[in-house]
Amino acid sequence: MKKMLWLLLAAMPMQAVANEEDPIAYKCYYCTPDEMEEVALAQGVGRHYVYDAERLNIVGYTVSVQDGHLMTHAFAAESWVKSQFLGMMALYDPSSGEMFTGILDVALLAPGSEHGRNSRYLWAQDLTSLNPRHHEARKTIRRFLGDQQNLNFLDTSVSGGRLLRFQYMLERKHTITAILFFSGRNSSATYEFDHGSRQWRHEAGYAPQQSGKRRVQENREDFAPIEGTNSYAFDSDQKPYAEAFIQRAAWAGIPVHGQLPTYGRMSFTCKRAADDIQCYID
């Protein structure tokens, strides 16, 4: 079906064609075909995609000028466009407006481990930027995420490097988030997919403390962000996490004074004055 919209060329929107760039999908919820064409026409000359999130449908449109008028021609969206659209919609959470996936029981060997000998599962401690071997751990996670079936739509090798974006993703930061829950240690990590680099980026790691999971320190300032004191407490059964806290402090060049108690609650106070940070076992 073709439809014409009378419009002077001088007044046409300057959203020129960029077929080699990432395609943009514009919304039209529970729309008729005519209404979807109107959305495409509103974008001006070019190749556009219009989607219906309720019906999980996406249609391509070519908007061109003929005899001084804008015209549309609908076409079936390419298979890779459909795959990316359906993949993103499968991750979409209407209550938060975000796209995310949770992956349970992640069991990956940590850097320096050897299968069958000295084996240890990777956890949040391996991913903190304070860890001298965090680059290896993060590379493992990126490859692991690339192997996830529900995320393989992000592989742009079949789309000439192009990746679909929803219009609202141009107006504000909006990423695809993966939350990994690690086996062996009650810890987790959050990764975000960067559309620009087409890579997963480590955002944060979380490990248990007395008050529940808290963010793992990524740099020296995280132990004491401002001048004054910061407290950290661990229950009696959380000694491995208290020891990991001490190790992160050592990586950050922060001295920890005192010794851990042999039983009972373990707590730390980190004090900052100017650039000097010292931690004490209470």
C-alpha positions in Angstrom: 0.0 0.0 0.0 1.3 3.4 -0.9 0.3 6.7 0.6 1.2 10.3 -0.3 1.6 13.2 2.0 1.7 16.6 0.3 4.7 18.5 1.7 7.0 21.1 0.3 10.6 19.8 -0.1 11.9 22.8 1.7 9.9 21.8 4.8 11.0 18.2 4.8 12.6 16.8 8.0 16.4 16.5 7.5 16.7 12.9 8.8 18.6 11.8 5.7 19.2 8.2 4.8 21.9 6.4 6.8 21.5 2.8 5.7 25.0 1.8 6.9 24.2 3.1 10.4 22.2 1.4 13.1 18.6 1.2 12.2 16.1 3.0 14.4 12.8 1.5 15.4 9.9 3.9 16.1 6.9 2.9 18.3 3.3 2.6 17.3 1.3 0.6 19.8 -1.8 -1.4 18.7 -1.7 0.5 15.4 -3.4 -0.1 12.1 -1.2 -0.4 8.9 -2.1 3.2 8.0 -1.1 4.5 11.4 2.3 2.7 11.2 2.8 4.4 7.8 2.1 7.8 9.3 4.8 7.1 11.9 7.3 6.3 9.1 6.3 9.4 7.1 6.9 11.6 10.2 10.6 10.6 10.1 11.1 12.1 6.6 13.2 10.7 3.8 15.0 7.5 4.6 14.6 3.9 5.6 12.8 3.4 8.9 11.3 0.7 11.1 8.1 0.9 13.0 7.3 -1.6 15.7 4.3 -2.6 17.8 5.4 -3.9 21.2 2.0 -5.3 22.0 1.8 -7.5 18.9 5.6 -8.1 18.7 5.6 -6.9 15.1 8.2 -4.7 13.2 7.8 -3.4 9.7 10.2 -1.6 7.4 9.4 1.5 5.4 11.2 3.4 2.7 10.2 7.0 2.6 11.1 8.8 -0.7 10.1 11.9 -2.7 8.2 11.6 -5.9 7.0 14.6 -7.8 7.5 16.8 -4.8 5.6 14.5 -2.4 6.6 12.1 0.3 5.6 8.5 -0.3 6.1 5.3 1.7 6.7 1.8 0.6 6.4 -1.0 3.2 8.8 -4.0 3.2 9.3 -7.0 5.4 11.9 -6.4 8.0 15.1 -8.4 7.5 15.5 -11.5 9.5 18.3 -10.0 11.6 16.2 -7.0 12.4 13.4 -9.3 13.5 15.8 -11.4 15.6 17.2 -8.3 17.3 13.8 -6.8 17.9 12.3 -10.0 19.4 15.5 -10.6 21.5 15.3 -7.2 23.1 11.5 -7.5 23.7 12.1 -10.8 25.4 14.3 -9.0 27.9 12.0 -6.0 28.4 10.4 -5.6 31.8 7.3 -3.3 31.5 7.4 -2.5 35.2 10.8 -0.9 35.1 11.1 0.0 31.4 14.5 -1.8 31.3 15.9 -4.7 29.4 17.7 -7.2 31.6 18.4 -10.9 32.2 19.4 -12.8 35.3 21.8 -15.8 35.0 21.8 -18.2 37.9 24.5 -20.7 39.1 27.4 -19.2 37.0 30.3 -21.6 37.5 33.4 -20.4 35.7 37.0 -21.2 36.7 38.8 -18.2 38.1 42.0 -16.8 36.7 44.9 -19.0 37.7 42.7 -22.1 38.3 43.3 -25.4 36.6 40.5 -27.9 36.0 41.0 -30.9 38.3 43.7 -29.2 40.3 43.6 -26.1 42.4 40.1 -25.3 40.9 38.1 -22.3 42.1 35.0 -20.7 40.8 35.2 -17.1 39.7 33.2 -14.6 41.9 32.8 -10.9 42.4 36.3 -10.6 44.1 37.9 -11.6 40.8 36.2 -8.9 38.8 36.9 -5.8 40.9 39.4 -3.5 39.1 41.5 -3.7 42.3 42.3 -7.3 41.5 45.6 -7.5 39.5 44.0 -10.3 37.3 40.6 -8.7 36.8 41.2 -8.3 33.0 41.3 -12.1 32.7 38.2 -12.6 34.7 36.3 -9.9 32.8 37.3 -11.4 29.5 35.9 -14.8 30.7 32.6 -13.2 31.6 32.3 -11.4 28.2 32.9 -14.7 26.4 30.4 -16.4 28.7 27.7 -13.8 27.9 28.4 -14.2 24.2 27.5 -17.8 24.6 24.1 -17.2 26.1 21.4 -18.3 23.8 19.0 -15.6 24.8 21.6 -12.9 24.1 23.0 -14.2 20.8 20.8 -11.6 19.0 23.5 -9.1 20.0 26.0 -10.8 17.6 26.3 -8.3 14.8 28.4 -10.5 12.5 25.2 -11.5 10.6 24.0 -7.9 10.3 27.0 -6.2 8.8 27.8 -4.7 12.3 24.4 -3.0 12.7 22.4 -3.2 15.8 18.8 -2.1 16.2 18.0 0.8 18.5 14.7 2.0 19.8 14.0 5.7 19.4 13.9 6.3 23.2 17.5 4.9 23.4 18.7 8.0 21.6 17.1 10.3 24.1 18.6 8.9 27.3 21.0 6.3 28.5 19.4 2.9 28.2 21.3 -0.4 28.2 20.8 -4.1 28.3 21.7 -5.4 31.7 22.8 -8.9 32.7 23.0 -9.9 36.4 25.2 -12.9 37.1 24.8 -15.0 40.3 28.0 -17.0 41.0 28.2 -20.5 42.3 30.3 -21.3 45.3 30.2 -17.8 46.7 27.0 -15.8 47.4 28.0 -13.0 45.2 26.8 -11.4 41.9 27.9 -9.0 39.2 26.1 -6.6 36.9 27.1 -6.2 33.3 25.8 -3.7 30.8 25.9 -4.0 27.0 27.5 -1.0 25.4 25.8 -0.4 22.0 28.8 1.7 20.8 31.5 -0.8 21.3 29.2 -3.9 20.9 30.7 -5.3 24.1 29.6 -6.1 27.6 31.0 -3.8 30.3 31.5 -4.6 34.0 29.4 -2.3 36.1 29.6 -3.6 39.7 30.1 -6.6 41.9 28.2 -7.4 45.0 29.2 -9.6 48.0 27.6 -10.4 51.4 28.0 -8.3 54.5 26.0 -8.2 57.7 23.4 -5.9 56.2 23.0 -7.9 53.0 24.9 -7.7 49.7 26.9 -4.6 49.3 28.9 -3.3 46.3 32.5 -4.5 46.1 35.1 -1.8 46.1 36.4 -1.0 42.7 39.0 1.6 43.7 40.8 3.1 46.7 38.2 5.9 47.2 35.4 3.4 47.6 36.6 2.4 51.0 36.1 5.9 52.3 34.5 8.2 49.7 34.6 11.3 51.9 36.5 12.5 54.9 35.3 10.8 58.1 34.6 7.2 58.9 32.9 4.3 57.1 31.8 1.1 58.7 31.7 -2.5 57.3 30.4 -5.5 59.3 30.3 -9.2 58.7 28.5 -12.0 60.5 30.4 -14.8 62.2 29.7 -17.1 59.2 31.0 -14.5 56.7 34.7 -14.7 57.5 35.7 -15.5 53.8 34.1 -12.2 52.8 35.8 -10.3 55.6 39.2 -11.7 54.5 38.4 -10.7 50.9 37.7 -7.2 52.2 41.2 -7.1 53.7 42.7 -8.4 50.4 40.9 -5.6 48.4 42.3 -3.1 50.9 45.8 -4.4 50.4 45.4 -4.2 46.6 44.3 -0.6 47.1 47.3 0.2 49.2 45.2 0.7 52.4 46.6 -0.6 55.6 44.2 -2.6 57.8 45.2 -2.5 61.5 44.4 -5.3 63.9 43.5 -9.0 63.6 40.2 -10.7 62.8 38.5 -12.3 65.8 38.4 -16.1 65.9 34.7 -16.1 66.3 31.7 -13.7 66.3 30.9 -10.6 64.4 33.7 -8.9 62.4 33.7 -5.2 61.7 35.9 -2.6 60.2 36.1 1.2 60.4 37.8 3.0 57.6 38.9 6.6 58.3 39.8 9.2 55.8 41.6 12.5 56.3 42.5 14.3 53.0 44.0 11.5 50.8 45.0 9.3 53.7 42.8 6.2 54.3 43.3 3.8 57.2 41.1 0.8 58.1 40.9 -0.7 61.6 39.4 -4.0 62.8 37.1 -3.1 65.6 
